[in-house]
Amino acid sequence: MPSRIFRDKNKLSPRYVPERLPHREKQIENLFSIYGDALEDIEGFLLKVTQVVGDVGTGKTCTVLRFGRIMEEEATKRGINLQHIYINGRLEGTSRFTLYQKILTLAAPAISARSLSPEEMLFHLLRYLNSEGKYLLISFDEIDYFCKRSKEHIVYDLTRLNEVDPTSPCNIIGVIFIARDLSYHSLLEPSELSTLGRGIIEFPRYNSEQIKDILADRVELAFNPGVIDEDVLEFISDVTVRPPINGDVRVALDILLYSGNLAENLGSDMVLPDHVRRVYGEMYPRITSSDVEGLDQHEKALLLGFARTLMASKSPYASLREIIEAYRVTCEEYNIRARGDVEEIIQNLADKGIIEILSLRKIGLLNAPAKNLEIFLDAIMERLRGDLHEGG
């Protein structure tokens, strides 16, 4: 049965990168001014390093992904084999081996990384690119998180790719590091800072009018005509710019999604300000769709079981034993082979800021009051169920 509210919910997903990015045109132009010359002389273009910096929800990742797609499209028009590779330092692990293995998987799947050291992986990658006439643009997201969690010198490696094999050209035109701020510089060696350079593109927080423009674009793509009035978008924009959300457009998109879900569940033909008020009032734990998107299968299964436990008990906390049992039940339901190290999964979720561990008997979601969890957990569970079904 067609939805009375939604045209395409996927257009509100963190996976979706729209063709138009309101109020980030300048940042895309800046990136193009740095890397666009590669399209005119790809063989003579030298590796360039750029830092993209801005608070959470300021469109950094979406903009870099859109720019990468533009570069690929323009390169294809000129007969250039250019690929944009996106790596997330929070999701891909904290070792050079796992990160470089991921790059090889995306860019050179013919190369087996199993018996190679990280240095050998980079060497073979560059040789492969040279032999195939292929070029890469690499974006490394959450570099600040990675540097805080790992002592491995990724920045040193990636800013010196042109020195890995001096006998051959470096077919990697650039590396874009994405961070919330520049505080991670204090964790770097002087040699890393010197090669990191001063190419910085800043992403300021969105104001209310800018958020409204972004939401209006997404409404056209995600919702049926006429189901959302302008006053609803103004309300979401206004609450988004205020603390504790502080302009995080990812949260604004989630409020839009959850409000649409609530309107549909209540049988309404429109998304009303009252739906937004209820969602906003019960959305204190700020786990965004983007956070859920980045979880692996077992983390999603555990979080779904955890959410169900909280919903059933009406308590903001569950014990370690309850969570382990709920995780195993969820794994059985979705035909997932349960892991034995459930405590490690819980710790990973705590490290990612999704849950907090007060004690073995008190594990909660960001210390949220139980009365504020219902709509939030409903929305999270709907997303997790969909992801686990896709994975199965």
C-alpha positions as CSV (number, residue, x, y, z in Angstrom):
1,M,0.0,0.0,0.0
2,P,1.4,3.4,-1.0
3,S,2.4,5.7,1.9
4,R,0.1,8.7,2.4
5,I,3.1,10.6,3.8
6,F,6.3,9.5,2.1
7,R,7.4,9.3,-1.5
8,D,10.8,7.9,-0.8
9,K,12.2,7.7,2.8
10,N,15.7,6.8,1.4
11,K,16.1,10.5,0.4
12,L,16.4,11.2,4.2
13,S,19.0,8.5,4.7
14,P,22.7,9.3,5.5
15,R,23.6,7.1,2.5
16,Y,21.9,9.5,0.1
17,V,24.0,12.3,-1.4
18,P,21.9,14.8,-3.2
19,E,23.0,16.4,-6.4
20,R,22.3,19.8,-5.0
21,L,23.9,20.9,-1.7
22,P,22.5,24.2,-0.6
23,H,24.9,26.6,1.1
24,R,27.9,24.4,0.4
25,E,28.6,25.6,-3.2
26,K,31.6,27.6,-2.0
27,Q,33.2,24.6,-0.4
28,I,32.8,22.6,-3.5
29,E,34.3,25.4,-5.6
30,N,37.3,25.5,-3.2
31,L,37.9,21.8,-3.6
32,F,37.6,22.1,-7.3
33,S,40.2,25.0,-7.3
34,I,42.6,22.6,-5.6
35,Y,42.0,19.4,-7.6
36,G,40.3,20.6,-10.8
37,D,43.7,21.1,-12.6
38,A,44.2,17.3,-12.4
39,L,41.6,17.0,-15.1
40,E,43.7,19.2,-17.5
41,D,47.0,17.4,-16.9
42,I,46.5,14.2,-14.9
43,E,50.0,12.8,-15.6
44,G,51.7,16.0,-14.4
45,F,49.5,16.6,-11.4
46,L,51.2,16.3,-8.0
47,L,49.7,14.9,-4.8
48,K,47.8,17.6,-2.9
49,V,46.6,17.3,0.7
50,T,43.6,19.2,2.0
51,Q,41.8,19.4,5.4
52,V,38.0,19.8,5.6
53,V,37.1,21.0,9.0
54,G,33.7,21.7,10.7
55,D,31.4,20.8,13.5
56,V,29.1,17.7,13.4
57,G,26.2,18.0,11.0
58,T,27.8,20.8,8.9
59,G,27.8,18.8,5.6
60,K,31.5,17.9,5.5
61,T,31.1,14.3,4.5
62,C,28.2,14.9,2.1
63,T,30.1,17.7,0.4
64,V,33.3,15.6,-0.1
65,L,31.3,12.7,-1.4
66,R,29.5,14.9,-3.9
67,F,32.8,16.5,-4.9
68,G,34.3,13.1,-5.4
69,R,31.4,12.1,-7.7
70,I,31.8,15.3,-9.7
71,M,35.5,14.6,-10.2
72,E,34.7,11.1,-11.4
73,E,32.1,12.3,-13.8
74,E,34.3,15.0,-15.2
75,A,37.3,12.7,-15.5
76,T,35.1,10.2,-17.4
77,K,34.2,12.9,-19.9
78,R,37.9,13.4,-20.6
79,G,38.7,9.7,-20.9
80,I,40.5,9.6,-17.5
81,N,40.1,6.6,-15.2
82,L,39.7,8.4,-11.8
83,Q,38.1,6.8,-8.7
84,H,37.2,8.6,-5.5
85,I,37.8,6.4,-2.4
86,Y,36.1,7.2,0.9
87,I,37.5,5.8,4.2
88,N,36.0,6.4,7.6
89,G,38.6,6.3,10.5
90,R,35.9,5.6,13.1
91,L,34.3,2.7,11.2
92,E,37.2,0.9,9.5
93,G,39.3,0.2,12.5
94,T,42.4,1.7,14.2
95,S,45.2,-0.1,12.4
96,R,47.0,0.7,9.2
97,F,46.5,-2.9,8.0
98,T,42.7,-2.7,8.1
99,L,42.6,0.7,6.5
100,Y,45.0,0.0,3.7
101,Q,43.3,-3.4,3.1
102,K,40.0,-1.4,2.7
103,I,41.7,0.9,0.1
104,L,43.0,-2.1,-1.8
105,T,39.6,-3.8,-1.8
106,L,38.0,-0.7,-3.2
107,A,40.6,0.4,-5.7
108,A,42.6,-2.7,-6.6
109,P,40.6,-5.9,-5.7
110,A,42.9,-8.0,-7.8
111,I,45.7,-7.5,-5.1
112,S,45.5,-9.9,-2.1
113,A,46.5,-8.0,1.0
114,R,46.6,-11.1,3.2
115,S,50.4,-11.6,3.3
116,L,51.4,-8.0,2.8
117,S,52.5,-5.4,5.4
118,P,50.9,-2.0,5.4
119,E,53.9,-0.5,3.6
120,E,53.8,-3.3,1.0
121,M,50.1,-2.7,0.4
122,L,50.8,1.0,-0.5
123,F,53.7,0.0,-2.7
124,H,51.6,-2.6,-4.6
125,L,48.7,-0.2,-4.8
126,L,50.8,2.4,-6.5
127,R,52.3,-0.1,-8.9
128,Y,48.8,-1.4,-9.8
129,L,47.5,2.1,-10.5
130,N,50.5,2.9,-12.7
131,S,50.1,-0.4,-14.7
132,E,46.4,0.2,-15.2
133,G,46.5,3.9,-15.9
134,K,44.2,4.5,-13.0
135,Y,44.1,7.5,-10.6
136,L,42.7,7.9,-7.1
137,L,41.4,10.7,-4.9
138,I,41.3,9.5,-1.3
139,S,39.0,11.0,1.4
140,F,39.7,10.0,5.0
141,D,36.9,10.9,7.3
142,E,37.1,11.2,11.2
143,I,40.9,11.6,11.1
144,D,40.6,13.3,14.5
145,Y,38.9,10.4,16.0
146,F,41.4,8.0,14.5
147,C,44.4,9.9,15.8
148,K,42.9,10.0,19.3
149,R,42.4,6.2,19.2
150,S,45.5,5.0,17.5
151,K,49.2,5.7,17.6
152,E,49.7,4.5,14.0
153,H,50.9,7.3,11.8
154,I,48.4,7.3,9.0
155,V,48.9,11.0,8.3
156,Y,52.6,10.4,7.7
157,D,51.9,7.6,5.2
158,L,49.1,9.2,3.3
159,T,50.8,12.6,2.9
160,R,54.0,10.9,1.5
161,L,52.5,8.6,-1.0
162,N,54.6,10.2,-3.7
163,E,57.7,8.9,-1.9
164,V,56.6,5.2,-1.6
165,D,58.0,4.3,-5.0
166,P,60.3,7.0,-6.3
167,T,60.8,5.0,-9.6
168,S,57.2,5.4,-10.6
169,P,54.6,8.2,-10.9
170,C,52.2,8.6,-8.0
171,N,48.8,8.1,-9.5
172,I,47.0,9.4,-6.3
173,I,46.1,13.0,-7.0
174,G,45.1,13.9,-3.5
175,V,44.1,13.1,0.1
176,I,41.3,14.9,1.8
177,F,41.3,14.6,5.6
178,I,37.9,15.4,7.3
179,A,37.8,16.4,11.0
180,R,35.6,18.3,13.4
181,D,38.4,20.6,14.4
182,L,42.2,20.9,14.3
183,S,42.9,19.8,17.8
184,Y,44.1,16.5,16.5
185,H,47.2,18.4,15.3
186,S,48.6,18.2,18.8
187,L,48.7,14.4,18.5
188,L,50.8,14.5,15.3
189,E,54.6,14.3,14.9
190,P,56.3,17.5,13.6
191,S,57.1,15.6,10.4
192,E,53.4,14.8,9.9
193,L,52.4,18.4,10.5
194,S,54.9,19.7,7.9
195,T,53.4,17.5,5.2
196,L,49.8,18.0,6.2
197,G,50.1,21.6,5.0
198,R,47.8,24.6,5.4
199,G,45.2,23.8,2.9
200,I,42.1,24.0,5.1
201,I,38.5,24.4,4.0
202,E,36.1,25.4,6.8
203,F,32.5,24.4,7.2
204,P,30.6,26.8,9.4
205,R,27.4,25.8,11.3
206,Y,24.2,26.3,9.4
207,N,21.8,29.0,10.5
208,S,18.0,28.6,10.6
209,E,17.3,29.8,7.1
210,Q,20.0,27.6,5.6
211,I,18.6,24.5,7.4
212,K,15.2,25.4,6.2
213,D,16.5,25.5,2.6
214,I,18.1,22.1,3.0
215,L,15.0,20.6,4.5
216,A,12.8,22.0,1.7
217,D,15.0,20.3,-0.9
218,R,14.7,17.0,0.9
219,V,10.9,17.3,1.4
220,E,10.5,17.6,-2.4
221,L,12.4,14.3,-2.8
222,A,11.1,12.3,0.2
223,F,7.5,13.4,0.9
224,N,4.3,13.4,-1.1
225,P,3.2,16.8,-2.3
226,G,1.3,19.0,0.2
227,V,1.9,16.9,3.4
228,I,4.3,19.4,5.0
229,D,3.7,23.1,5.4
230,E,6.3,25.8,5.6
231,D,5.6,26.4,9.3
232,V,6.7,22.8,10.0
233,L,10.1,23.4,8.3
234,E,10.5,26.7,10.2
235,F,9.8,24.9,13.5
236,I,12.4,22.2,12.8
237,S,14.9,24.7,11.6
238,D,14.5,26.9,14.7
239,V,14.9,24.0,17.2
240,T,17.8,22.7,15.2
241,V,19.9,25.8,15.6
242,R,19.4,26.0,19.3
243,P,21.3,23.9,21.9
244,P,21.6,21.0,22.3
245,I,21.5,20.3,18.6
246,N,23.5,23.4,17.6
247,G,22.8,23.4,13.9
248,D,23.4,19.7,13.2
249,V,21.5,19.1,10.0
250,R,21.7,15.4,10.4
251,V,19.4,15.7,13.5
252,A,17.1,18.0,11.6
253,L,16.7,15.4,8.9
254,D,16.0,12.7,11.5
255,I,13.4,15.0,13.2
256,L,11.8,15.3,9.7
257,L,11.8,11.5,9.2
258,Y,10.6,10.6,12.7
259,S,7.8,13.3,12.5
260,G,6.7,11.8,9.2
261,N,6.7,8.3,10.7
262,L,4.6,9.5,13.7
263,A,2.1,11.3,11.4
264,E,1.7,8.1,9.3
265,N,1.3,5.9,12.4
266,L,-1.4,8.2,13.8
267,G,-3.3,8.1,10.5
268,S,-2.7,11.7,9.7
269,D,-2.6,13.0,6.1
270,M,-0.1,15.7,7.0
271,V,3.0,16.2,9.2
272,L,1.9,18.8,11.7
273,P,3.8,21.0,14.2
274,D,2.4,18.8,17.0
275,H,4.1,15.8,15.5
276,V,7.4,17.7,15.5
277,R,6.9,18.8,19.1
278,R,6.3,15.3,20.3
279,V,9.3,13.9,18.4
280,Y,11.6,16.7,19.5
281,G,10.4,16.3,23.1
282,E,11.3,12.6,23.1
283,M,14.5,12.8,21.1
284,Y,17.0,13.8,23.8
285,P,19.4,10.9,23.0
286,R,21.0,12.2,19.9
287,I,21.8,9.0,18.0
288,T,21.4,10.0,14.4
289,S,20.6,7.8,11.4
290,S,24.2,8.4,10.4
291,D,25.4,6.8,13.7
292,V,23.2,3.8,13.1
293,E,24.4,3.6,9.5
294,G,28.0,3.2,10.7
295,L,27.4,0.2,12.9
296,D,28.3,-3.3,11.9
297,Q,25.8,-6.2,11.9
298,H,26.5,-7.3,15.5
299,E,26.4,-3.8,16.9
300,K,23.0,-3.2,15.2
301,A,21.7,-6.5,16.5
302,L,22.9,-5.7,20.0
303,L,21.4,-2.2,19.9
304,L,18.1,-3.5,18.6
305,G,17.9,-6.0,21.4
306,F,18.9,-3.3,23.9
307,A,16.2,-1.0,22.6
308,R,13.6,-3.7,22.9
309,T,14.6,-4.4,26.5
310,L,14.3,-0.7,27.4
311,M,10.9,-0.5,25.7
312,A,9.6,-3.5,27.6
313,S,10.9,-2.5,31.0
314,K,10.1,1.3,30.7
315,S,13.5,1.8,32.4
316,P,16.4,3.9,31.0
317,Y,18.8,1.2,32.0
318,A,19.4,-2.5,31.4
319,S,21.9,-4.9,33.0
320,L,24.8,-6.6,31.1
321,R,23.0,-9.9,31.5
322,E,19.8,-8.6,30.0
323,I,21.6,-7.1,27.0
324,I,23.6,-10.3,26.3
325,E,20.3,-12.3,26.3
326,A,18.5,-9.7,24.1
327,Y,21.4,-9.7,21.7
328,R,21.3,-13.5,21.4
329,V,17.6,-13.5,20.8
330,T,18.0,-10.9,18.1
331,C,20.8,-12.8,16.4
332,E,18.6,-15.9,16.3
333,E,15.7,-13.9,14.9
334,Y,17.8,-12.6,12.0
335,N,19.9,-15.7,11.4
336,I,23.1,-14.1,12.6
337,R,25.8,-16.1,14.2
338,A,26.1,-14.6,17.7
339,R,29.6,-13.6,18.8
340,G,31.0,-14.7,22.2
341,D,32.6,-11.4,23.0
342,V,29.4,-9.4,23.7
343,E,31.2,-7.2,26.2
344,E,33.5,-6.0,23.5
345,I,30.5,-5.1,21.3
346,I,29.0,-3.1,24.2
347,Q,32.3,-1.4,24.8
348,N,32.6,-0.5,21.1
349,L,29.1,1.1,21.2
350,A,30.2,3.0,24.4
351,D,33.4,4.2,22.6
352,K,31.2,5.5,19.8
353,G,29.1,7.5,22.2
354,I,25.9,5.6,21.6
355,I,25.5,4.0,25.0
356,E,27.0,4.7,28.4
357,I,28.1,2.1,31.0
358,L,27.5,3.3,34.5
359,S,27.9,-0.2,36.0
360,L,27.2,-3.8,35.0
361,R,23.7,-3.3,36.2
362,K,23.2,0.2,34.7
363,I,23.8,0.5,31.0
364,G,21.8,3.2,29.2
365,L,21.5,5.5,26.2
366,L,23.2,8.7,27.1
367,N,21.5,8.9,30.5
368,A,18.1,9.7,28.9
369,P,15.0,9.7,31.0
370,A,12.8,6.7,30.4
371,K,9.8,8.9,29.6
372,N,11.7,10.5,26.7
373,L,12.7,7.2,25.0
374,E,9.5,5.9,23.3
375,I,9.4,7.6,20.0
376,F,13.2,7.7,19.8
377,L,13.5,4.0,20.3
378,D,10.6,3.3,17.9
379,A,12.5,5.2,15.2
380,I,15.8,3.5,16.0
381,M,14.3,0.0,16.0
382,E,12.6,0.6,12.7
383,R,15.9,1.6,11.2
384,L,17.8,-1.3,12.7
385,R,15.1,-3.9,11.7
386,G,15.4,-2.6,8.1
387,D,19.2,-2.8,8.1
388,L,19.3,-6.3,9.6
389,H,16.7,-7.6,7.1
390,E,18.9,-6.2,4.3
391,G,22.0,-7.8,5.8
392,G,20.2,-11.1,6.1
